[in-house]
Amino acid sequence: MSATRGRLLVVDDDLVQRVLIGKIGAKLGYETVVASSYEAATELLTREAFEIMALDLSLGERDGVELLRFVAEAGLRAMSIVIISGCDDRIMKATRRVANGLKLSLGGCLTKPLDLNRLRSALELPDRAPPAATSASPQFRITPERILRGLADGEFFVEFQPKVALQTGRVVGAEALARWRTAEFGMVSPMVFVPIAEEAGLMREVTDCILSSAMSQGRKLIERNPGFTIAVNISGSLMSDLALPDRIEEILRRENISPSSLTVEITETSAMADVDRANDILVRLRIKKIGTAIDDFGTGYSSLAALARLPFSELKIDQSFIKGCASDDDMMKIVDASVALAKAFNMKVVAEGVETPEALEIIRRIGCDVAQGFLFAPSLRRSRAERWISERNALADDQSASATPTALAS
C-alpha cells in the first residue's frame, strides 16, 4: 500500500512490539520507520520529518520522557505522539501532564498489553499535506543575518487569535502571534526563529517589529470594537531593559493607538528572573495604561510570588491545564484555584487552549472572564479576523446576555 498519511516513527526497544506497531502503521498508509533506542530516535528526528511517533516510555538507559523533552526543544510540537507504557495509571497521567507542559500534541496514551483497536484509532490521524518548512529542518539554515534581512524586507507579520468574553459571547480582544514567511523556507515557526533571535540578541528588533505590525494591522479591530485589546508577547530577555516601556509607548504613539488597547504578555519565569527590574517595567507600563498579563500561569515555579509581588492586571491560565481539566480532576483543581487567586488580586482571568465544549462549560462555571482557543477560532490573518469578529459580535448582540456563547466555525 502506498503511503498516504505521511511518516510514522516507532520508538520501542522491544522487537516484537516494534514490528507489531510498524505493521499496523503500514496498513493504515504510513511510511513506517523504527528506532530501538533514544539515540537512534533523536538521530532520525534531527534529520527527517514525521507526522506521528509511537513512543514506549521504557527505552533502557534513556527513557521516553527524555525523548519528549528532546522533541519539544527541537520545535517538533506539530508531530502527534502516541505514548505506550506498562506503567501504572498514575505514572501515565503524570506523563500526559509532562507532555502537555511541553506543549506537545498527544494522540493518545495506551497501556500494555496493547489493545490493537485502540492503537489503530490513536494512529489514525486525518490525511494532511506533507510537512511544510515549519519543521525543525530550517533551524539549521536560519541565521541571525537572515532574521535581520527578514525584518528589513517586511517578511514578519502577525495573525490574530480572537478572545471571547464568556458572559456576553462577544470578541473583546485578540492575541497577536508572530509569523515569518520566507521565499526559501516558506513559513518558519516561532519555535525555530525565536531561540535563534534570543541567542543572537535580536529580540528587541523582533519584538519592536511584531508590536508595530500588531498595532498597524489591528487598528480596524480596535476602531470597530469599543474596548477591544490586542495582546503581544514580550520576550523574557527584554524584562531587564528599563527602556522597554518608553519604546512601547513610542510605537503606540507612532501607530496612533491608545495605550489601553494593548496588553503585554509576560511569562512568570521571565518576570521572576530579575524581580526588581521586572517590577520597575511593569509598574511603568501600568502607569501608562498598558495592560500586563502573566502568561502560561502555573507552568513555572514562582506563580504565587509573581502574583504577590508584580502588578499584573490579567492572568492567563496555561492551555495544558485547560485541555486537561475536563478529564483530570487534579487539573480541574489547579484551574479552579488559579481563578480564585486571580479574583483575590482583582485580575481578569483568561483561559487559553479551549478546544472542547466541556472545557468551555467548566471555565464558565468557575468564573473565567475570557477564553481563546480552537473551539472559537485559530489564529487568523487580518482580513479574515476582521470578518470573523464582525460576524461573531453581530450574532452575540442578537442573543440575550444570559445565552451560552457558541463556537462559530473558523
Salt bridges, closest charged atoms under 4 A:
GLU31 OE1 - ARG7 NE 3.43
GLU43 OE2 - ARG47 NE 3.94
GLU48 OE1 - ARG7 NH2 2.74
GLU48 OE2 - ARG47 NH1 3.26
ASP56 OD2 - LYS112 NZ 2.66
GLU66 OE2 - ARG62 NE 2.84
ASP127 OD1 - ARG5 NH1 3.77
GLU155 OE1 - ARG146 NH1 3.09
GLU159 OE1 - ARG179 NE 3.17
GLU175 OE1 - LYS316 NZ 2.99
GLU184 OE2 - ARG146 NE 2.63
GLU184 OE2 - ARG149 NH2 3.88
ASP208 OD2 - ARG247 NE 3.04
ASP241 OD2 - ARG247 NH1 3.02
ASP246 OD2 - ARG284 NH2 3.07
ASP246 OD1 - LYS288 NZ 3.33
GLU249 OE1 - ARG253 NH2 3.80
GLU249 OE1 - LYS288 NZ 3.01
GLU250 OE1 - ARG253 NH1 2.67
GLU255 OE1 - ARG219 NH2 3.10
GLU265 OE2 - LYS316 NZ 2.90
ASP296 OD2 - LYS103 NZ 3.97
GLU314 OE2 - LYS163 NZ 3.39
ASP318 OD1 - LYS103 NZ 3.26
ASP328 OD1 - ARG97 NH2 3.02
ASP330 OD2 - ARG97 NH2 2.78
GLU352 OE1 - LYS316 NZ 3.65
GLU355 OE2 - LYS323 NZ 3.30
GLU361 OE1 - ARG364 NH1 3.67
ASP369 OD1 - LYS343 NZ 2.95
ASP397 OD1 - ARG170 NE 2.79
